[in-house]
Structures are given as structure tokens and as C-alpha cells.
Amino acid sequence: MLDLMRAANRRKWFVWTVILFVVMSFVIAIFAIWGGAATGGATAGGQTWVARVGDTTVSAQDFERNRQQVEAYYRERLGDQFDSIASQLNFDQIALSQLLGQALAYTEAARLGLVPGEQEVADAIVNAPIFQRNGRFIGQEQYLYELRGRGYDVEQYERQVARELAVDKLHELVGTMASASDAEVEKAFAEKGQTAEVEYVVFKEADFKTASEPTPREIEAHHGSHRSDYMTAEKRNAAYVLIEREPLVRFVEIPEAEIQKKYDKDKDSRYSTPDQRRASHILVKVPEGAAPLEVEVQRAKAESLLAQVRSGGDFAQIARDNSEDVSSATQGGDLDWFGRGRMVPEFEQSVFSLNEGQVSDLVRSQFGFHIIKLTGIRAAGTRPLEEVRDQIRQQLGFGKAQELLTKKSDELSARLAQQASSFEGTAAELGYTVKQTGPIAKGEALGEMGPVPQASEEIFRLKMSETSGPIATPRGVMFARVIDILQPELAPLDTVRERVKSDLLASRTRAAARAAALQVASAGADGFKTAADKAKVEVKSTGQMTRSSAPSAFNDEVKNAIFSSRAGEVKGPLDAPEGVVVVKVLKRGPEGPEEIAQLKATLRSEILERKKEDAFGALLQRLQKATPPEINPEVMESLSRRAAR
């Protein structure tokens, strides 16, 4: 339902980009495992739903429509590259992230009283460019005609417009708190505002390698004179207690009465399935705005195919050979199971009026002419308790185990804070085993615990003999105490000999490269090209560049030299990742105080917009944590399978 409003105001797309990146991590996790907040079922009214946030529901129809629009958006943006890149894009995740983000934002906007009035919604529609002809609103009748032609329910569409306006208001409200300081503008000016054009040469160290090997004495001397390069990392040993979750899950017992109570509570919302149909179709497309003659040509084609079906032809084969719905044609026209609200009204009305095995007359929709065969009927019903008992037991068991884990963690935390006895003593009193990580560097695996980045960070934050608070790990909750700190020391030569040898050879080749580069730099601006040709190195040109668009051969040392120089100066030798660089500065900009002031004003606006988006994104993250969305895995899987065809 969002395509019309986006077409009306393309500027709003940036809001959806913020929503997408904030919510995407949550959605990716849901797609990875259908668990946690995932659930299943339909709304009380029988409308199949994909997700919901608080009182706001994302219907299957909303999801499918938005998914189509997301795919169309990327198809337009990527052009000829779409087919090769599409497999790397998960349109389901993108579409659901946008809709969940909008639901989160709308719920907050409603709480703050930012929902627009009827007149605001009407004004937005009347002034939308897509409903304008020659600068005037197309009129109520044509407006309704165009909505129906695109398969929209007018009431749903106008409700969606109201939601988008409310989200816009929330975005603007949050943005009023953003500001851009002079220091931030100056930093941006240094990064993106200053421009330069240079010629440069790179002396690659590989071109100066020598066949002579360093002697043992030279290696030993280099090791001793570069001690800071061969120091060991600081290591720490920590004692720790792990309160594991898994034993608690096994320990927890869930009475049958609780399972029954949970089932009765969620039966209508999570375990009910709506009246569904399975159908196949053959589509003969009619382009939007087609001339009457073209419509009749397509009608005749559809009637010919219908005659083939009714004379005993194989419906699936005829669909494979002729249907213009590419996604279903390969499946013999099969559309899988769907409930009400999933298809455009004309298609739905026909399907739900057919008997199983019956073929429809021609059905005209916004897409063209359909020939529909009903292949299955699944009456509305409720999944029995026996079918979902284990699922409910697992949900309740995990919740109770988590409560017990939190209780035990709080108990140990309180006892450690009292310091009535040692870390080991307190653990023993509560029945826990104390283990040690062994000497570890920051980021290394914690002994038998394996890699636990958050625990490693905490251990290296603590002081000697200091005890951590509770640390969440995949296995449970951990408490750690630093019992030894091993300071960095010079690594014995035998343990780093090959590295020292390699470094010594590299320093020699770099010295040779710098000597050659110095010859070019010493030639000055006038002799730059001649000296480069004599040294047999290619002179390259950057064209106009900023710090952020500089070639990959330029590191900060090279960029600092360029942007602190005047036109006509030569800088070098300069150490860079690809070798030793010498640059000749051709031009510097911007020129004049007026141009500089104008550029800084533009940069200030960019910073302000970015901060507004950051603030809006931070708000969405807080809302997501406070009100985690629910996902309906069964409907999502069904829709994903259908879209994949």
C-alpha cells in the first residue's frame, strides 16, 4: 500500500531506509530460527497476519504488496544488474523490516498524539502528484477508479496514508532535537569540503627486493633495536563461575494445567487457521491503459486457452506453456494455499465461489484475464492441543528456566557484593564450581568456555582481583574475577625469528624505494615528469578529489601532505600501503571565502539530516526492545515459498 505515497513524495524514502536498517537485524534473526517472538495464527476476524506490534497488525496482503514494491524498486535501481544481484537480496526480509518499522513508529506516534485528522489525510491525497493532472486533483470518481484499478481497498489505503503522515510527524519531532556544531562542520569540511588535483608516482617495494639474506647477527640486532615491535600481548587469567541454562531447562517441570491454560489463552490468536483455498491459474496480461482493441485481442487469447481446458486439456501443462504469471507458470499455475485478503478482490470472489476441481469463466483483474481452477479447500479450524503441546511446553519451560537463571544470578551477585568470603568460598557455599580461563590474550577463547567476546572484554576491563557483574553468554550467566595479569614482554628471538627476518628485508626494500622516490621529489614540479620517466614509474592523475574520494594508494600521511600544500608543490617520499609515494599538487580548492562559506553551509545541512536519521533510528531501537514484534512463521514460510516460485 505504500507505493502511491512513495510515488507522491520520493523524499520520504530516506525514512524507510532508517527503518530498514534498524529493524533488519531483528528480522534476520527471526528468519534464521522461527523462535523467540515467533508465533502463528490469524486475527480474530479470520484475516491472515504476518506480524504485529502491539495493536498494529501487518496483514499478509500488506506484506505481499510491499514485497512486490520492494522488488520493483530494486529492479528499477539496479537495471540490467538486477538478475545477477537479486539472489543476494532477501526481499522478504527487506519488506517485513519496513512494515515492522512503520508499525513501531506509528504506535509511538499514536501514543504521542501525532495521528493526523481527516482533513490532513484528505489534503495529502489531493496534493499528491500521482493524483494530479495539469496541476489539479483528478477528482473523487477518478481517484476511486485508480485505487480500485491497482487493487486497493479505499478505506485501507487512506488508513495507510494516515499512518505514513503520523510517522512523518514523529520523524520531524525527533529531528527538532538535532544540531550541528561548528567543530563538526570543520571536520566534515576537512574530509569532504577541501579538494585537490594531483599527479603522483608509487615506488612499489616489490620492485626493490634483494637476493641477499640477512645474517643471524643482523637479525638479532634488528630484534634488539625494534623491541616495541616484538612485545607479547598482555595476558590475563580469570577465575569464573558459570550458571548454565540447559540444566535448568531440564529441571523445570510444566504442569499439564499450565499447558492447557496457555493453549486456551492463545487458541484463537495463535493456533487458529482461516478458511483457505488452493488454486491454479493461467494469466493473460493486459497492460495498464491498454487500448480497447488490445484488450479484445488478449480476451480472445484467454478464451482460446479456456476452450482448451474445457475440452479436456491438461490445465497444468497449458499454464506452463501459456501463462504470463512467470512465478506460478513453472509450477503449472499453482498458487499454493491462501486465505481471504491475499488476492485482488475479483480473483478472490471467483475462487471462493468455485467447487473443488471446478474451472472458472474468464476473470478480469488489474493484471489481465485469469482462468482459475480450484484444487483444494481447507476449512477454518483450530490446531488441536496434541499437535502443539510440545511447542507450548518448550515455550513455558524456557521462560521458567530463564526466570530461575535470573534468580540464581541475582543471588550470586548479591553474595559476591557482600564480600563476606572469597570468590571461591562464595561460589562453593552456593554449590558452584570455580574454573579458570588460563592465560589468555584479549579476544582469545576462554578455556573450555570457548570464544565469548563480551566476557573477554569484561575480563580485560577489570582491575586485578576485581569481580565482574553478571555476564550473559550463550550457555548462561558468567561471573569472573581477575587472578593474574601477565604484562607484555619482549618475545624471545627464537619464537619470532622468521617475522624479524621478514621485517628486516621489508625495511631494506622500503629504504631502497624511498631513495628512488627521493630522486623524483628532488626534481621539483618542473622536473617531476622527466625524473619519473627516468625512474621508469608511471605518472598517474587523480582528477579532482576530496579526502574521502582519494585513491586507495593514499593513506592519511599522503592525504595530510596534499591538503596542507599549495598548488605547484611536490611532496615525498611518503610511506603508503602500496609503496612509497611522491605527489605533485596541481590544484587546490575551494577558492575564495564565499565558496568556502557556501560549501560549509551545505555540509552543515548534511550533518543535521544525518543526525536526525540517527536520532530516529535510536528511537526505533528503543521501541523495538520495549515492544518486540511478533512474527507468524507459518504464514511467512507460505508466502516465502510462493514468492520463490
Buried (B, 14 or more C-beta within 10 A) or exposed (E): BBBBBBEBBEEBEBBBEBBBBBBBEBBEEBBEEBEBEBBBBBBEEBBBBBBBBBEBBBBBBBBBBBBBBBBEBBEEEBEEEBEEEEEEBBBBBBBBBBBBBBBBBBBBBBEEEBBBEEEBBEEBBBEBEBBEEEEEBBEEEEBEEBBBEBBBBEEBBBEBBBBBBBBBBBBEBBBEEBEBEEEBBEBBBBBBBBBBBBBBBBBEBEBBEEEEEBEEEBBBBBBEEEEEBBEBEBBBBBBBBBBEBEEBBEEBEBEEEBBEEBBEEBBEBBBBBBBBBBBBBBBBBBEEEBEEEEBEBBBEBBBEBBEBBEEEEEBBEBBBEBBBBEEBBEBBBBBBBBBBBBBBBBBBEBBBEBEEEEBBEBBBBBBBBBBBBBBBBEEEEBBEBEEBBEBBBEBBBBEBBBEBBEEBBEEBBEBBEEEEEEBBEBBBEBEBEBBBBBBBBBEBEBBEBEEBEEBBEBBBEBEEEEBBEBBEBEBBBBBBBBBBBBEEEBBEBEEBBEEBBEBBBEBBBBEBBBEBBBBBBEBEBEBBBEBBEEBEBEBBEBEEBBBEEBBEBBBEEBBBBBBEBEBEBBBBBBBBEBBBBBBBBBEBBBEEEEEBEEBBEEBBEEBBBBBBBEBBBEBBBEBBEEBBBBBBBBBBBBBBEBBEB
